[in-house]
Amino acid sequence: MDPAREFFPAGQGAGGIDRLVPAGELVARFVAEAEAALGRATAPA
């Protein structure tokens, strides 16, 4: 890896983590949010 060309600011986001969430729970949330957004986008006005 060339540090002059690549940068990973992991420390900036690490401070915002207050709990660990299982991957399955995250996927379920993403799917629910996507379904809700699609429902709103396709709902008659």
N, CA, C and O atoms as a Maestro MAE file, in Angstrom:
{
 s_m_m2io_version
 :::
 2.0.0
}

f_m_ct {
 s_m_title
 :::
 protein
 m_atom[180] {
  # First column is atom index #
  i_m_mmod_type
  r_m_x_coord
  r_m_y_coord
  r_m_z_coord
  i_m_residue_number
  s_m_chain_name
  s_m_pdb_residue_name
  s_m_pdb_atom_name
  i_m_atomic_number
  :::
  1 25 0.844 -1.170 0.000 1 A "MET " " N  " 7
  2 3 0.000 0.000 0.000 1 A "MET " " CA " 6
  3 2 0.893 1.238 0.000 1 A "MET " " C  " 6
  4 15 1.904 1.286 0.700 1 A "MET " " O  " 8
  5 25 0.512 2.221 -0.780 2 A "ASP " " N  " 7
  6 3 1.247 3.474 -0.875 2 A "ASP " " CA " 6
  7 2 0.488 4.541 -0.090 2 A "ASP " " C  " 6
  8 15 -0.555 5.001 -0.555 2 A "ASP " " O  " 8
  9 25 0.978 4.956 1.097 3 A "PRO " " N  " 7
  10 3 0.255 5.933 1.909 3 A "PRO " " CA " 6
  11 2 0.073 7.283 1.218 3 A "PRO " " C  " 6
  12 15 -0.817 8.047 1.593 3 A "PRO " " O  " 8
  13 25 0.884 7.586 0.234 4 A "ALA " " N  " 7
  14 3 0.716 8.841 -0.492 4 A "ALA " " CA " 6
  15 2 -0.497 8.816 -1.411 4 A "ALA " " C  " 6
  16 15 -1.018 9.866 -1.790 4 A "ALA " " O  " 8
  17 25 -0.947 7.616 -1.769 5 A "ARG " " N  " 7
  18 3 -2.080 7.482 -2.689 5 A "ARG " " CA " 6
  19 2 -3.337 6.958 -2.020 5 A "ARG " " C  " 6
  20 15 -4.426 7.102 -2.574 5 A "ARG " " O  " 8
  21 25 -3.220 6.358 -0.854 6 A "GLU " " N  " 7
  22 3 -4.364 5.760 -0.181 6 A "GLU " " CA " 6
  23 2 -4.447 6.279 1.247 6 A "GLU " " C  " 6
  24 15 -3.431 6.531 1.894 6 A "GLU " " O  " 8
  25 25 -5.676 6.434 1.723 7 A "PHE " " N  " 7
  26 3 -5.875 6.965 3.065 7 A "PHE " " CA " 6
  27 2 -7.140 6.346 3.641 7 A "PHE " " C  " 6
  28 15 -8.185 6.340 2.990 7 A "PHE " " O  " 8
  29 25 -7.048 5.836 4.838 8 A "PHE " " N  " 7
  30 3 -8.185 5.211 5.497 8 A "PHE " " CA " 6
  31 2 -8.449 5.927 6.822 8 A "PHE " " C  " 6
  32 15 -7.817 5.603 7.828 8 A "PHE " " O  " 8
  33 25 -9.363 6.887 6.840 9 A "PRO " " N  " 7
  34 3 -9.623 7.645 8.066 9 A "PRO " " CA " 6
  35 2 -10.510 6.878 9.054 9 A "PRO " " C  " 6
  36 15 -11.567 7.370 9.449 9 A "PRO " " O  " 8
  37 25 -10.088 5.698 9.445 10 A "ALA " " N  " 7
  38 3 -10.908 4.846 10.316 10 A "ALA " " CA " 6
  39 2 -11.131 5.475 11.683 10 A "ALA " " C  " 6
  40 15 -12.192 5.287 12.277 10 A "ALA " " O  " 8
  41 25 -10.167 6.208 12.186 11 A "GLY " " N  " 7
  42 3 -10.297 6.796 13.506 11 A "GLY " " CA " 6
  43 2 -11.422 7.807 13.598 11 A "GLY " " C  " 6
  44 15 -12.014 7.966 14.666 11 A "GLY " " O  " 8
  45 25 -11.733 8.491 12.518 12 A "GLN " " N  " 7
  46 3 -12.777 9.509 12.536 12 A "GLN " " CA " 6
  47 2 -14.150 8.899 12.773 12 A "GLN " " C  " 6
  48 15 -14.976 9.493 13.466 12 A "GLN " " O  " 8
  49 25 -14.407 7.731 12.212 13 A "GLY " " N  " 7
  50 3 -15.706 7.099 12.377 13 A "GLY " " CA " 6
  51 2 -15.791 6.188 13.581 13 A "GLY " " C  " 6
  52 15 -16.885 5.905 14.069 13 A "GLY " " O  " 8
  53 25 -14.659 5.725 14.065 14 A "ALA " " N  " 7
  54 3 -14.645 4.777 15.179 14 A "ALA " " CA " 6
  55 2 -15.235 5.383 16.442 14 A "ALA " " C  " 6
  56 15 -15.844 4.672 17.242 14 A "ALA " " O  " 8
  57 25 -15.066 6.682 16.632 15 A "GLY " " N  " 7
  58 3 -15.611 7.325 17.818 15 A "GLY " " CA " 6
  59 2 -17.128 7.368 17.836 15 A "GLY " " C  " 6
  60 15 -17.725 7.554 18.896 15 A "GLY " " O  " 8
  61 25 -17.763 7.201 16.690 16 A "GLY " " N  " 7
  62 3 -19.220 7.229 16.615 16 A "GLY " " CA " 6
  63 2 -19.880 5.889 16.882 16 A "GLY " " C  " 6
  64 15 -21.108 5.810 16.921 16 A "GLY " " O  " 8
  65 25 -19.113 4.849 17.065 17 A "ILE " " N  " 7
  66 3 -19.667 3.514 17.307 17 A "ILE " " CA " 6
  67 2 -20.000 3.378 18.786 17 A "ILE " " C  " 6
  68 15 -19.127 3.502 19.645 17 A "ILE " " O  " 8
  69 25 -21.274 3.122 19.070 18 A "ASP " " N  " 7
  70 3 -21.651 2.950 20.474 18 A "ASP " " CA " 6
  71 2 -22.143 1.541 20.788 18 A "ASP " " C  " 6
  72 15 -22.345 1.199 21.953 18 A "ASP " " O  " 8
  73 25 -22.340 0.712 19.739 19 A "ARG " " N  " 7
  74 3 -22.675 -0.694 19.956 19 A "ARG " " CA " 6
  75 2 -22.443 -1.467 18.665 19 A "ARG " " C  " 6
  76 15 -22.427 -0.897 17.574 19 A "ARG " " O  " 8
  77 25 -22.266 -2.759 18.810 20 A "LEU " " N  " 7
  78 3 -22.084 -3.626 17.649 20 A "LEU " " CA " 6
  79 2 -23.420 -4.274 17.314 20 A "LEU " " C  " 6
  80 15 -24.124 -4.756 18.201 20 A "LEU " " O  " 8
  81 25 -23.762 -4.283 16.049 21 A "VAL " " N  " 7
  82 3 -25.033 -4.837 15.590 21 A "VAL " " CA " 6
  83 2 -24.722 -6.024 14.690 21 A "VAL " " C  " 6
  84 15 -23.884 -5.912 13.795 21 A "VAL " " O  " 8
  85 25 -25.380 -7.158 14.909 22 A "PRO " " N  " 7
  86 3 -25.147 -8.314 14.044 22 A "PRO " " CA " 6
  87 2 -25.478 -7.997 12.581 22 A "PRO " " C  " 6
  88 15 -26.403 -7.238 12.296 22 A "PRO " " O  " 8
  89 25 -24.724 -8.577 11.679 23 A "ALA " " N  " 7
  90 3 -24.897 -8.311 10.252 23 A "ALA " " CA " 6
  91 2 -26.316 -8.615 9.784 23 A "ALA " " C  " 6
  92 15 -26.874 -7.871 8.977 23 A "ALA " " O  " 8
  93 25 -26.899 -9.691 10.279 24 A "GLY " " N  " 7
  94 3 -28.265 -10.046 9.878 24 A "GLY " " CA " 6
  95 2 -29.267 -8.973 10.242 24 A "GLY " " C  " 6
  96 15 -30.206 -8.709 9.491 24 A "GLY " " O  " 8
  97 25 -29.069 -8.352 11.398 25 A "GLU " " N  " 7
  98 3 -29.964 -7.265 11.824 25 A "GLU " " CA " 6
  99 2 -29.800 -6.052 10.909 25 A "GLU " " C  " 6
  100 15 -30.784 -5.405 10.549 25 A "GLU " " O  " 8
  101 25 -28.571 -5.749 10.539 26 A "LEU " " N  " 7
  102 3 -28.341 -4.626 9.626 26 A "LEU " " CA " 6
  103 2 -28.997 -4.872 8.272 26 A "LEU " " C  " 6
  104 15 -29.627 -3.974 7.713 26 A "LEU " " O  " 8
  105 25 -28.850 -6.078 7.748 27 A "VAL " " N  " 7
  106 3 -29.457 -6.403 6.454 27 A "VAL " " CA " 6
  107 2 -30.972 -6.281 6.542 27 A "VAL " " C  " 6
  108 15 -31.603 -5.745 5.631 27 A "VAL " " O  " 8
  109 25 -31.562 -6.772 7.628 28 A "ALA " " N  " 7
  110 3 -33.011 -6.669 7.796 28 A "ALA " " CA " 6
  111 2 -33.450 -5.210 7.833 28 A "ALA " " C  " 6
  112 15 -34.474 -4.855 7.250 28 A "ALA " " O  " 8
  113 25 -32.683 -4.365 8.513 29 A "ARG " " N  " 7
  114 3 -33.001 -2.926 8.558 29 A "ARG " " CA " 6
  115 2 -32.923 -2.308 7.170 29 A "ARG " " C  " 6
  116 15 -33.813 -1.565 6.756 29 A "ARG " " O  " 8
  117 25 -31.828 -2.629 6.445 30 A "PHE " " N  " 7
  118 3 -31.662 -2.064 5.110 30 A "PHE " " CA " 6
  119 2 -32.808 -2.465 4.198 30 A "PHE " " C  " 6
  120 15 -33.321 -1.639 3.442 30 A "PHE " " O  " 8
  121 25 -33.211 -3.718 4.264 31 A "VAL " " N  " 7
  122 3 -34.299 -4.210 3.417 31 A "VAL " " CA " 6
  123 2 -35.601 -3.508 3.789 31 A "VAL " " C  " 6
  124 15 -36.341 -3.076 2.905 31 A "VAL " " O  " 8
  125 25 -35.889 -3.389 5.074 32 A "ALA " " N  " 7
  126 3 -37.118 -2.720 5.515 32 A "ALA " " CA " 6
  127 2 -37.134 -1.259 5.074 32 A "ALA " " C  " 6
  128 15 -38.160 -0.759 4.611 32 A "ALA " " O  " 8
  129 25 -35.999 -0.576 5.217 33 A "GLU " " N  " 7
  130 3 -35.927 0.823 4.807 33 A "GLU " " CA " 6
  131 2 -36.085 0.965 3.296 33 A "GLU " " C  " 6
  132 15 -36.751 1.887 2.827 33 A "GLU " " O  " 8
  133 25 -35.483 0.067 2.539 34 A "ALA " " N  " 7
  134 3 -35.596 0.113 1.080 34 A "ALA " " CA " 6
  135 2 -37.031 -0.162 0.643 34 A "ALA " " C  " 6
  136 15 -37.546 0.511 -0.250 34 A "ALA " " O  " 8
  137 25 -37.675 -1.139 1.260 35 A "GLU " " N  " 7
  138 3 -39.073 -1.436 0.917 35 A "GLU " " CA " 6
  139 2 -39.971 -0.248 1.230 35 A "GLU " " C  " 6
  140 15 -40.866 0.073 0.447 35 A "GLU " " O  " 8
  141 25 -39.745 0.404 2.360 36 A "ALA " " N  " 7
  142 3 -40.547 1.568 2.729 36 A "ALA " " CA " 6
  143 2 -40.327 2.711 1.729 36 A "ALA " " C  " 6
  144 15 -41.282 3.366 1.311 36 A "ALA " " O  " 8
  145 25 -39.077 2.943 1.352 37 A "ALA " " N  " 7
  146 3 -38.777 4.003 0.394 37 A "ALA " " CA " 6
  147 2 -39.410 3.705 -0.964 37 A "ALA " " C  " 6
  148 15 -39.970 4.599 -1.600 37 A "ALA " " O  " 8
  149 25 -39.322 2.458 -1.407 38 A "LEU " " N  " 7
  150 3 -39.939 2.081 -2.676 38 A "LEU " " CA " 6
  151 2 -41.448 2.229 -2.612 38 A "LEU " " C  " 6
  152 15 -42.079 2.661 -3.577 38 A "LEU " " O  " 8
  153 25 -42.023 1.870 -1.475 39 A "GLY " " N  " 7
  154 3 -43.467 2.034 -1.313 39 A "GLY " " CA " 6
  155 2 -43.896 3.485 -1.401 39 A "GLY " " C  " 6
  156 15 -44.923 3.801 -2.002 39 A "GLY " " O  " 8
  157 25 -43.103 4.373 -0.799 40 A "ARG " " N  " 7
  158 3 -43.427 5.801 -0.868 40 A "ARG " " CA " 6
  159 2 -43.238 6.332 -2.286 40 A "ARG " " C  " 6
  160 15 -44.005 7.178 -2.745 40 A "ARG " " O  " 8
  161 25 -42.213 5.832 -2.976 41 A "ALA " " N  " 7
  162 3 -41.921 6.319 -4.316 41 A "ALA " " CA " 6
  163 2 -42.955 5.878 -5.333 41 A "ALA " " C  " 6
  164 15 -43.186 6.571 -6.324 41 A "ALA " " O  " 8
  165 25 -43.575 4.741 -5.101 42 A "THR " " N  " 7
  166 3 -44.537 4.222 -6.074 42 A "THR " " CA " 6
  167 2 -45.980 4.432 -5.656 42 A "THR " " C  " 6
  168 15 -46.892 4.045 -6.387 42 A "THR " " O  " 8
  169 25 -46.212 5.041 -4.485 43 A "ALA " " N  " 7
  170 3 -47.578 5.286 -4.007 43 A "ALA " " CA " 6
  171 2 -48.238 6.372 -4.865 43 A "ALA " " C  " 6
  172 15 -47.587 7.334 -5.273 43 A "ALA " " O  " 8
  173 25 -49.520 6.206 -5.128 44 A "PRO " " N  " 7
  174 3 -50.228 7.234 -5.901 44 A "PRO " " CA " 6
  175 2 -50.251 8.551 -5.107 44 A "PRO " " C  " 6
  176 15 -50.338 8.553 -3.879 44 A "PRO " " O  " 8
  177 25 -50.173 9.632 -5.821 45 A "ALA " " N  " 7
  178 3 -50.136 10.965 -5.171 45 A "ALA " " CA " 6
  179 2 -51.493 11.425 -4.736 45 A "ALA " " C  " 6
  180 15 -51.627 12.514 -4.179 45 A "ALA " " O  " 8
  :::
 }
 m_bond[179] {
  # First column is bond index #
  i_m_from
  i_m_to
  i_m_order
  :::
  1 1 2 1
  2 2 3 1
  3 3 4 2
  4 3 5 1
  5 5 6 1
  6 6 7 1
  7 7 8 2
  8 7 9 1
  9 9 10 1
  10 10 11 1
  11 11 12 2
  12 11 13 1
  13 13 14 1
  14 14 15 1
  15 15 16 2
  16 15 17 1
  17 17 18 1
  18 18 19 1
  19 19 20 2
  20 19 21 1
  21 21 22 1
  22 22 23 1
  23 23 24 2
  24 23 25 1
  25 25 26 1
  26 26 27 1
  27 27 28 2
  28 27 29 1
  29 29 30 1
  30 30 31 1
  31 31 32 2
  32 31 33 1
  33 33 34 1
  34 34 35 1
  35 35 36 2
  36 35 37 1
  37 37 38 1
  38 38 39 1
  39 39 40 2
  40 39 41 1
  41 41 42 1
  42 42 43 1
  43 43 44 2
  44 43 45 1
  45 45 46 1
  46 46 47 1
  47 47 48 2
  48 47 49 1
  49 49 50 1
  50 50 51 1
  51 51 52 2
  52 51 53 1
  53 53 54 1
  54 54 55 1
  55 55 56 2
  56 55 57 1
  57 57 58 1
  58 58 59 1
  59 59 60 2
  60 59 61 1
  61 61 62 1
  62 62 63 1
  63 63 64 2
  64 63 65 1
  65 65 66 1
  66 66 67 1
  67 67 68 2
  68 67 69 1
  69 69 70 1
  70 70 71 1
  71 71 72 2
  72 71 73 1
  73 73 74 1
  74 74 75 1
  75 75 76 2
  76 75 77 1
  77 77 78 1
  78 78 79 1
  79 79 80 2
  80 79 81 1
  81 81 82 1
  82 82 83 1
  83 83 84 2
  84 83 85 1
  85 85 86 1
  86 86 87 1
  87 87 88 2
  88 87 89 1
  89 89 90 1
  90 90 91 1
  91 91 92 2
  92 91 93 1
  93 93 94 1
  94 94 95 1
  95 95 96 2
  96 95 97 1
  97 97 98 1
  98 98 99 1
  99 99 100 2
  100 99 101 1
  101 101 102 1
  102 102 103 1
  103 103 104 2
  104 103 105 1
  105 105 106 1
  106 106 107 1
  107 107 108 2
  108 107 109 1
  109 109 110 1
  110 110 111 1
  111 111 112 2
  112 111 113 1
  113 113 114 1
  114 114 115 1
  115 115 116 2
  116 115 117 1
  117 117 118 1
  118 118 119 1
  119 119 120 2
  120 119 121 1
  121 121 122 1
  122 122 123 1
  123 123 124 2
  124 123 125 1
  125 125 126 1
  126 126 127 1
  127 127 128 2
  128 127 129 1
  129 129 130 1
  130 130 131 1
  131 131 132 2
  132 131 133 1
  133 133 134 1
  134 134 135 1
  135 135 136 2
  136 135 137 1
  137 137 138 1
  138 138 139 1
  139 139 140 2
  140 139 141 1
  141 141 142 1
  142 142 143 1
  143 143 144 2
  144 143 145 1
  145 145 146 1
  146 146 147 1
  147 147 148 2
  148 147 149 1
  149 149 150 1
  150 150 151 1
  151 151 152 2
  152 151 153 1
  153 153 154 1
  154 154 155 1
  155 155 156 2
  156 155 157 1
  157 157 158 1
  158 158 159 1
  159 159 160 2
  160 159 161 1
  161 161 162 1
  162 162 163 1
  163 163 164 2
  164 163 165 1
  165 165 166 1
  166 166 167 1
  167 167 168 2
  168 167 169 1
  169 169 170 1
  170 170 171 1
  171 171 172 2
  172 171 173 1
  173 173 174 1
  174 174 175 1
  175 175 176 2
  176 175 177 1
  177 177 178 1
  178 178 179 1
  179 179 180 2
  :::
 }
}
